[in-house]
Amino acid sequence: EVYGLTSQFRGPVMFYSSLLLTMLLGFYVGRKRIIQDLQPHIGWIKRVMVWCLAIGLSAAAIGATLFQLMEPTGRGSMLGFFAGMLFAIQRPLLCLFYIAAIALLSLKSERCRRLFSPLAIVGRMPLTNYLAQSVIFTTLLYSWGFGLYDRLGPAACLGVTAIIFTFQVIYSRWWMARFRFGPLEWLWRGVTYGHFPALRAGR
């Protein structure tokens, strides 16, 4: 019974804990202006990359092994709970590894910076693109949409993801060439500050 309650609340607790930690890390990086000036923070970025890769890969490997060893009984178990915790831990850690690796690669050459420039244009309207991805993928995968969750393999999912992200890059570039904010970023700013700034670029 106690395990049942723990299992029920693990998902929301881990999700919101991960969300809070990610927001705090973003706040720290913004306050330290690490993104704006990467060069003085190379040592810190390298440490983040190494530790997140080591812990994240270990958690992913152990969690995946445990999932393979478990029998699909449909009932909760401490082994399943532990495997789920490892899966929840590895996601933000590997995400931080990817971010740190991209930051370091962007310092290596102008060619690398040009290669990653599409990420920057998408990142200028993150709320719009994040919610758009949520709507698109839940429509494609969930039962109330096309219900493709169990019908697409890893390669197909990767291909669909690449197509959708490419569309978002093109759309973001088109939009930001004409406007100062993404549509939902503009709405969020207006609601937060009580007045809506000029949206169209050049005003």
Legacy VTK file of the C-alpha trace (Angstrom):
# vtk DataFile Version 3.0
C-alpha trace
ASCII
DATASET POLYDATA
POINTS 203 float
0.000 0.000 0.000
2.805 2.375 0.900
4.616 1.446 -2.300
1.439 2.048 -4.274
1.228 5.617 -2.982
4.944 6.149 -3.622
4.606 4.811 -7.159
1.577 7.015 -7.789
3.359 10.205 -6.761
6.794 9.392 -8.200
5.956 10.617 -11.687
4.651 14.094 -10.731
7.313 14.565 -8.032
10.172 13.674 -10.382
8.697 15.737 -13.209
8.267 18.904 -11.174
11.570 18.415 -9.342
13.345 18.069 -12.694
11.495 21.111 -14.018
12.438 23.185 -10.961
16.104 22.180 -11.136
16.203 22.955 -14.862
14.698 26.399 -14.275
17.141 27.124 -11.429
20.057 26.057 -13.607
18.812 28.303 -16.418
18.515 31.167 -13.910
22.088 30.525 -12.706
23.472 30.398 -16.253
21.611 33.600 -17.123
22.801 35.467 -14.030
26.404 34.429 -14.674
26.020 35.334 -18.373
27.668 32.043 -19.310
25.932 31.777 -22.683
26.837 35.351 -23.610
30.523 34.810 -22.802
31.499 31.144 -23.021
35.277 31.513 -23.091
35.904 32.265 -19.379
33.611 29.379 -18.353
35.158 26.621 -20.463
36.442 24.744 -17.410
33.029 24.761 -15.732
31.308 23.680 -18.938
33.756 20.780 -19.404
33.142 19.562 -15.844
29.394 19.698 -16.382
29.748 17.752 -19.630
31.954 15.005 -18.145
29.956 14.469 -14.941
26.564 14.573 -16.647
27.713 12.106 -19.305
29.187 9.694 -16.746
26.230 9.741 -14.348
23.595 10.010 -17.067
24.925 7.077 -19.112
25.330 4.941 -15.988
21.760 5.657 -14.887
20.452 4.980 -18.411
22.363 1.696 -18.755
21.366 0.369 -15.322
17.749 1.478 -15.774
17.499 -0.144 -19.225
19.013 -3.373 -17.866
16.534 -3.470 -14.991
13.614 -2.914 -17.362
14.795 -5.871 -19.449
15.105 -8.097 -16.386
11.635 -7.320 -15.048
8.719 -9.516 -15.977
5.658 -7.614 -17.279
3.298 -8.613 -14.453
1.387 -5.344 -14.491
1.990 -4.937 -10.741
4.289 -2.441 -9.086
7.609 -3.510 -7.594
10.556 -1.875 -5.900
12.738 -2.941 -8.832
10.407 -1.163 -11.242
10.319 1.880 -9.000
14.129 2.041 -8.913
14.378 1.587 -12.688
11.861 4.375 -13.209
13.837 6.682 -10.929
17.015 6.007 -12.898
15.184 6.750 -16.142
13.922 10.049 -14.717
17.432 10.995 -13.543
19.266 10.278 -16.794
17.068 12.497 -18.952
18.041 15.938 -17.548
21.662 14.857 -17.052
22.121 13.789 -20.669
20.280 16.926 -21.770
22.878 19.013 -19.901
25.641 16.977 -21.531
24.262 17.763 -24.997
24.009 21.471 -24.174
27.554 21.608 -22.796
28.932 19.704 -25.804
27.207 22.046 -28.261
28.525 25.075 -26.343
32.102 23.776 -26.531
31.811 22.829 -30.202
30.499 26.299 -31.012
33.795 27.724 -29.734
35.943 25.556 -31.970
35.294 27.152 -35.344
33.040 29.397 -37.372
31.868 26.322 -39.250
30.545 24.772 -36.015
28.786 28.017 -35.131
27.074 28.056 -38.525
26.113 24.399 -38.084
24.357 25.125 -34.785
22.823 28.454 -35.845
19.389 26.834 -36.519
19.218 25.953 -32.804
19.675 29.622 -31.941
16.787 30.826 -34.103
14.459 28.183 -32.654
15.638 29.126 -29.163
14.518 32.715 -29.638
10.892 31.569 -29.426
11.138 28.588 -27.041
7.626 28.680 -25.567
5.985 28.758 -28.991
8.100 25.905 -30.320
7.815 23.802 -27.167
4.031 24.002 -27.057
3.830 23.438 -30.819
5.896 20.264 -30.431
3.633 19.112 -27.591
0.502 19.614 -29.676
1.966 17.984 -32.797
3.425 14.916 -31.096
0.483 14.237 -28.792
-1.786 14.466 -31.847
0.389 12.013 -33.738
0.987 9.555 -30.895
-1.979 9.637 -28.511
-5.240 7.792 -28.907
-7.306 10.941 -29.312
-5.204 11.756 -32.401
-3.657 9.325 -34.853
-2.632 6.810 -32.158
0.790 6.030 -33.644
2.559 5.418 -30.316
2.894 1.639 -30.743
3.106 1.706 -34.521
6.259 3.751 -35.109
9.723 2.310 -34.593
12.788 4.286 -33.448
13.923 5.105 -37.001
10.470 6.357 -37.994
10.220 8.455 -34.825
13.628 9.980 -35.540
12.575 10.805 -39.097
9.305 12.417 -37.989
11.183 14.414 -35.361
13.709 15.658 -37.932
10.924 16.753 -40.291
9.008 18.612 -37.579
12.126 20.319 -36.229
13.188 21.352 -39.738
9.763 22.922 -40.234
10.159 24.759 -36.912
13.557 26.088 -37.968
12.096 27.431 -41.219
9.048 28.884 -39.482
11.124 30.437 -36.675
13.499 32.050 -39.162
10.574 33.458 -41.159
8.801 34.743 -38.061
11.812 36.329 -36.333
12.774 38.144 -39.543
9.477 40.039 -39.236
8.723 40.199 -35.512
10.602 40.953 -32.291
9.114 38.086 -30.265
7.563 34.715 -30.885
3.734 34.823 -30.750
3.395 33.128 -27.360
6.486 34.917 -26.003
4.835 38.227 -26.896
1.598 37.133 -25.206
3.456 35.926 -22.098
5.413 39.194 -21.853
2.253 41.246 -22.163
0.430 39.277 -19.463
3.476 39.387 -17.157
4.177 43.127 -17.410
0.611 44.316 -17.926
1.229 45.879 -21.340
2.023 44.473 -24.752
5.191 45.720 -26.480
5.385 46.397 -30.192
5.487 43.041 -31.939
6.574 43.888 -35.460
10.317 44.354 -35.983
11.598 47.861 -36.663
8.989 49.601 -34.509
LINES 1 204
203 0 1 2 3 4 5 6 7 8 9 10 11 12 13 14 15 16 17 18 19 20 21 22 23 24 25 26 27 28 29 30 31 32 33 34 35 36 37 38 39 40 41 42 43 44 45 46 47 48 49 50 51 52 53 54 55 56 57 58 59 60 61 62 63 64 65 66 67 68 69 70 71 72 73 74 75 76 77 78 79 80 81 82 83 84 85 86 87 88 89 90 91 92 93 94 95 96 97 98 99 100 101 102 103 104 105 106 107 108 109 110 111 112 113 114 115 116 117 118 119 120 121 122 123 124 125 126 127 128 129 130 131 132 133 134 135 136 137 138 139 140 141 142 143 144 145 146 147 148 149 150 151 152 153 154 155 156 157 158 159 160 161 162 163 164 165 166 167 168 169 170 171 172 173 174 175 176 177 178 179 180 181 182 183 184 185 186 187 188 189 190 191 192 193 194 195 196 197 198 199 200 201 202
